[in-house]
Amino acid sequence: MTTRLMIFGVLGLVLAALFLLPYGVSYFYIFVATEILIMGLFAASFNLVFGYTGMLSFGHAAFFGMGAYTTAMLLLHLQVPLVWALLAAMLTSMLLAAVIGFFCVRLNEVYFAMLTLAFGMMVFAVAHQWRSVTNGSDGITGFPLTEFGLGLDVQLANPLVYYYVVLVVVVLAAALLYLITRSPFGLILKAISENPERVAFCGLNERRFRLIAFIVAGLFAGLAGGLFAPFNRVASPDMIHWSQSAEAVLMTILGGSAYFLGPFFGAMVFVLLETWITSYTDHWMLFLGIILALMVMFFRRGILGTVLDRVLRR
């Protein structure tokens, strides 16, 4: 009980800090914090597949990009409120995840990973080549960002307002994702990751649960992409490339896949390192790679995972 109270206390302090953050930092760090929240949700959606179900996907960015493109197109051509564009982004990403997952969950381990990579690059190729719809490598830009919807009169073009919109959406999405992981469905996913044969012996359809987890993860990744397109003011094929999927993998491993908040912490470390290193050198990828390699080597369960393991052990 004491440990649980401590965890809830820390979460309360974190939420309070996030709410008060814009009052103590410049607009630059408001942008950085917004990106951390969005990428944290993206990494957390990936962790539902990776950390909870034991499936390594290298095509998760396909759903992130699908959400981004759906939001950008609806804002550009129909000028719909953002909330409806986000719901549509979740729906299209969920449908794409259902199609890709139908084929991928039939395989395991490295074969699953390679097939998700293949499907992800297929989606990337479509976004890159279908210029009449996606505008090719230039991406979709110039879409207006006017109203949120639901009767709320907020100026989304204001970075401060958009930060709070992202904060509320990400907190609600994270809470829902957490409830999913703590539900009987989530416990079955953990059992599948640890011993799929025993789950099958219990009479449960392992493949069906893996497919549902894949679809749910795609839905939340689409929401993250839907938030990222207005933030970045563009939806481009780079959001679908396998390197974007690799970022979700890195963030999850950095933070620790064994804990729900691990991907969020990993996203914070990754984005801050990228931001700070690029301000000092043009060879940021070299130094970022060295730092990330050292972190992975010395924090086997992720930074947050290692720290929490030691605290809880004491």
C-alpha positions in Angstrom: 0.0 0.0 0.0 2.8 2.4 0.9 4.5 1.7 -2.5 1.2 2.3 -4.3 0.7 5.6 -2.5 4.2 6.7 -3.3 3.6 5.9 -7.0 0.4 7.9 -7.1 2.1 10.7 -5.3 4.9 10.9 -7.9 2.3 10.7 -10.7 0.4 13.6 -9.2 3.6 15.7 -9.0 4.5 14.9 -12.6 1.0 15.9 -13.8 1.2 19.1 -11.7 4.7 19.8 -13.2 3.4 19.3 -16.7 0.5 21.6 -16.1 2.6 24.4 -14.7 5.5 23.9 -17.1 4.6 26.6 -19.6 4.7 29.2 -16.8 8.4 28.6 -16.1 10.0 27.9 -19.5 10.3 29.6 -22.9 8.2 28.8 -26.0 11.0 26.6 -27.3 10.7 24.2 -24.4 6.9 24.2 -24.8 7.4 22.9 -28.3 9.9 20.3 -26.9 7.4 19.2 -24.2 4.6 18.9 -26.8 6.8 16.6 -28.9 7.7 14.5 -25.8 4.1 13.9 -25.0 3.2 12.9 -28.5 6.2 10.6 -29.0 5.6 9.2 -25.5 2.1 8.1 -26.6 3.5 6.7 -29.8 6.1 4.7 -27.9 3.5 3.5 -25.3 1.3 2.2 -28.1 4.2 0.3 -29.5 4.9 -1.1 -26.0 1.5 -2.7 -25.9 2.7 -4.9 -28.8 6.3 -5.2 -27.6 6.4 -5.1 -23.8 3.1 -6.7 -23.1 2.6 -9.1 -25.9 6.2 -9.9 -26.8 6.0 -8.9 -30.5 8.7 -6.7 -32.0 7.3 -4.6 -34.7 9.4 -2.6 -37.2 6.4 -1.2 -39.0 4.6 0.6 -36.2 5.2 4.0 -37.9 2.7 3.0 -40.6 -0.1 3.6 -38.2 1.5 6.8 -36.9 1.8 8.1 -40.4 -1.7 7.0 -41.3 -3.1 9.1 -38.4 -1.0 12.0 -39.5 -2.1 11.9 -43.1 -5.8 11.4 -42.2 -5.8 14.4 -39.9 -3.9 16.6 -42.4 -6.2 15.7 -45.3 -9.4 16.3 -43.3 -8.1 19.6 -42.0 -7.0 20.7 -45.5 -10.0 19.6 -47.6 -12.9 19.6 -45.2 -11.8 22.0 -42.5 -13.3 19.7 -39.8 -12.7 20.4 -36.1 -9.6 18.7 -34.8 -11.4 16.3 -32.5 -13.3 14.7 -35.4 -10.0 14.6 -37.4 -8.4 12.7 -34.5 -11.2 10.3 -34.3 -11.0 9.6 -38.0 -7.2 9.2 -37.6 -7.8 6.5 -35.0 -10.3 4.7 -37.2 -8.2 4.6 -40.3 -5.1 3.5 -38.3 -7.1 0.8 -36.6 -8.3 -0.5 -40.0 -4.8 -0.5 -41.4 -3.6 -2.3 -38.3 -6.3 -4.9 -38.7 -5.3 -5.6 -42.3 -1.6 -5.8 -41.6 -2.0 -7.6 -38.3 -4.2 -10.3 -40.0 -1.1 -11.5 -41.9 1.6 -10.7 -39.3 0.3 -12.4 -36.2 0.5 -15.7 -38.0 4.3 -15.5 -37.5 6.5 -15.2 -34.5 9.8 -13.6 -33.4 12.1 -12.5 -36.2 9.6 -13.5 -39.0 6.9 -11.3 -37.4 9.4 -8.4 -37.1 10.5 -8.7 -40.8 7.0 -9.0 -42.1 5.9 -5.8 -40.2 9.0 -4.1 -41.6 7.9 -5.2 -45.1 4.4 -3.9 -44.7 5.6 -0.7 -43.2 7.8 0.0 -46.2 5.0 -0.8 -48.5 2.9 1.9 -46.8 5.8 4.2 -47.0 6.2 3.5 -50.8 2.5 4.3 -51.3 2.8 7.6 -49.4 5.9 8.5 -51.3 4.7 7.6 -54.8 1.0 8.5 -54.8 1.6 12.2 -55.4 -2.0 13.0 -56.4 -3.2 12.2 -52.9 -0.2 12.5 -50.6 1.8 15.1 -52.5 4.8 12.7 -52.5 8.0 13.5 -50.6 6.8 17.1 -50.0 4.0 15.9 -47.8 0.7 17.7 -47.0 1.1 21.2 -45.7 -0.9 24.4 -45.5 -3.8 22.9 -43.7 -5.7 25.3 -41.3 -5.8 24.7 -37.6 -8.8 26.6 -36.3 -11.1 24.9 -33.8 -11.0 21.9 -31.6 -14.7 21.1 -31.6 -17.1 20.0 -28.8 -18.1 23.7 -28.3 -14.6 24.7 -27.0 -13.4 28.1 -28.1 -9.6 27.6 -28.2 -7.0 29.0 -30.5 -5.1 25.9 -31.6 -2.6 27.9 -33.6 -1.2 29.2 -30.3 1.6 26.8 -29.2 0.6 27.2 -25.5 -3.0 26.2 -26.2 -2.0 23.3 -28.4 0.3 22.1 -25.6 -2.5 21.9 -23.2 -4.8 20.2 -25.7 -2.0 17.6 -26.3 -1.5 17.2 -22.6 -5.2 16.5 -21.9 -5.5 14.1 -24.9 -2.3 12.2 -24.1 -3.2 11.9 -20.4 -6.7 10.5 -21.2 -5.3 8.1 -23.8 -2.5 7.0 -21.5 -5.1 6.3 -18.7 -7.2 4.3 -21.1 -4.2 2.4 -22.3 -3.2 1.7 -18.7 -6.6 0.3 -17.9 -6.3 -2.0 -20.9 -3.0 -3.3 -19.7 -4.4 -3.9 -16.2 -7.6 -5.6 -17.4 -8.0 -9.4 -17.9 -7.3 -8.8 -21.5 -3.9 -7.2 -20.6 -3.1 -10.0 -18.2 -3.7 -12.5 -21.0 -1.3 -10.5 -23.2 1.4 -10.8 -20.5 0.8 -14.5 -20.3 1.2 -14.8 -24.1 4.5 -12.9 -24.0 5.8 -15.2 -21.2 4.4 -18.6 -22.3 2.2 -18.7 -25.4 2.0 -22.5 -25.3 0.3 -22.5 -21.9 -2.1 -19.9 -23.0 -3.1 -22.2 -25.9 -3.4 -25.1 -23.6 -5.9 -23.1 -21.6 -8.2 -23.0 -24.6 -7.6 -19.4 -25.5 -7.0 -18.3 -29.1 -3.5 -16.8 -28.9 -3.5 -15.5 -32.4 -6.8 -13.6 -31.8 -5.5 -11.9 -28.7 -2.3 -10.9 -30.5 -4.3 -9.5 -33.4 -6.5 -7.4 -31.0 -3.5 -6.1 -29.3 -1.9 -5.2 -32.6 -5.1 -3.3 -33.6 -5.4 -1.4 -30.3 -1.8 -0.4 -30.6 -2.4 0.8 -34.1 -5.3 2.9 -32.9 -3.3 4.7 -30.3 -0.4 5.2 -32.7 -2.8 6.8 -35.1 -4.0 9.2 -32.4 -0.3 10.1 -31.7 0.2 10.7 -35.5 -3.0 12.7 -35.6 -1.7 15.0 -32.9 1.8 15.2 -34.5 0.7 16.5 -37.9 -0.9 19.8 -36.6 2.1 20.2 -34.3 4.6 19.7 -37.1 2.4 21.5 -39.6 3.1 18.7 -42.1 2.3 15.1 -42.8 5.2 13.5 -44.8 6.4 10.0 -45.8 9.2 10.4 -43.2 6.6 9.7 -40.5 6.0 6.3 -42.0 9.6 5.3 -42.7 11.1 2.4 -40.7 13.4 4.8 -38.9 10.4 6.3 -37.2 9.5 2.8 -36.0 13.0 2.4 -34.8 12.6 5.6 -32.7 9.6 4.0 -30.9 11.8 0.9 -30.2 14.6 3.0 -28.8 12.3 5.1 -26.6 10.7 2.0 -25.2 14.0 0.2 -24.5 15.5 3.4 -23.0 12.7 3.9 -20.6 12.0 0.2 -19.9 9.4 -1.9 -21.5 8.5 -3.7 -18.2 6.8 -0.6 -16.7 3.9 1.3 -18.3 5.5 4.7 -18.0 8.9 3.5 -19.4 8.1 4.5 -23.0 7.1 8.1 -21.8 10.4 8.4 -19.9 12.3 7.0 -22.8 10.7 9.6 -25.1 11.7 12.4 -22.8 15.3 11.2 -22.7 15.5 10.7 -26.5 13.9 14.0 -27.5 15.9 16.0 -25.0 19.2 14.4 -26.0 18.4 14.9 -29.7 17.4 18.6 -29.0 20.5 19.4 -26.9 23.1 17.6 -29.1 21.8 19.2 -32.3 22.3 22.6 -30.8 26.1 21.9 -30.4 27.1 19.8 -33.5 26.0 18.8 -36.9 27.2 15.3 -36.2 24.5 14.7 -33.7 23.6 11.2 -34.8 27.1 10.0 -34.0 27.1 11.3 -30.4 23.4 10.4 -29.9 24.2 6.8 -31.0 27.1 6.6 -28.5 25.1 7.9 -25.6 22.1 5.6 -26.4 24.4 2.6 -26.8 26.0 3.3 -23.3 22.5 3.7 -21.8 21.3 0.4 -23.2 24.5 -1.4 -22.1 24.4 -0.1 -18.5 20.6 0.0 -18.0 19.5 -3.4 -19.2 15.9 -2.9 -18.1 15.8 0.7 -19.2 16.6 3.8 -17.2 13.3 4.1 -15.4 13.0 0.3 -15.2 16.4 -0.1 -13.5 15.7 2.7 -11.1 12.3 1.4 -10.1 13.6 -2.1 -9.7 16.2 -0.9 -7.2 13.7 1.3 -5.3 11.1 -1.4 -5.1 13.7 -4.0 -4.1 14.7 -1.8 -1.2 
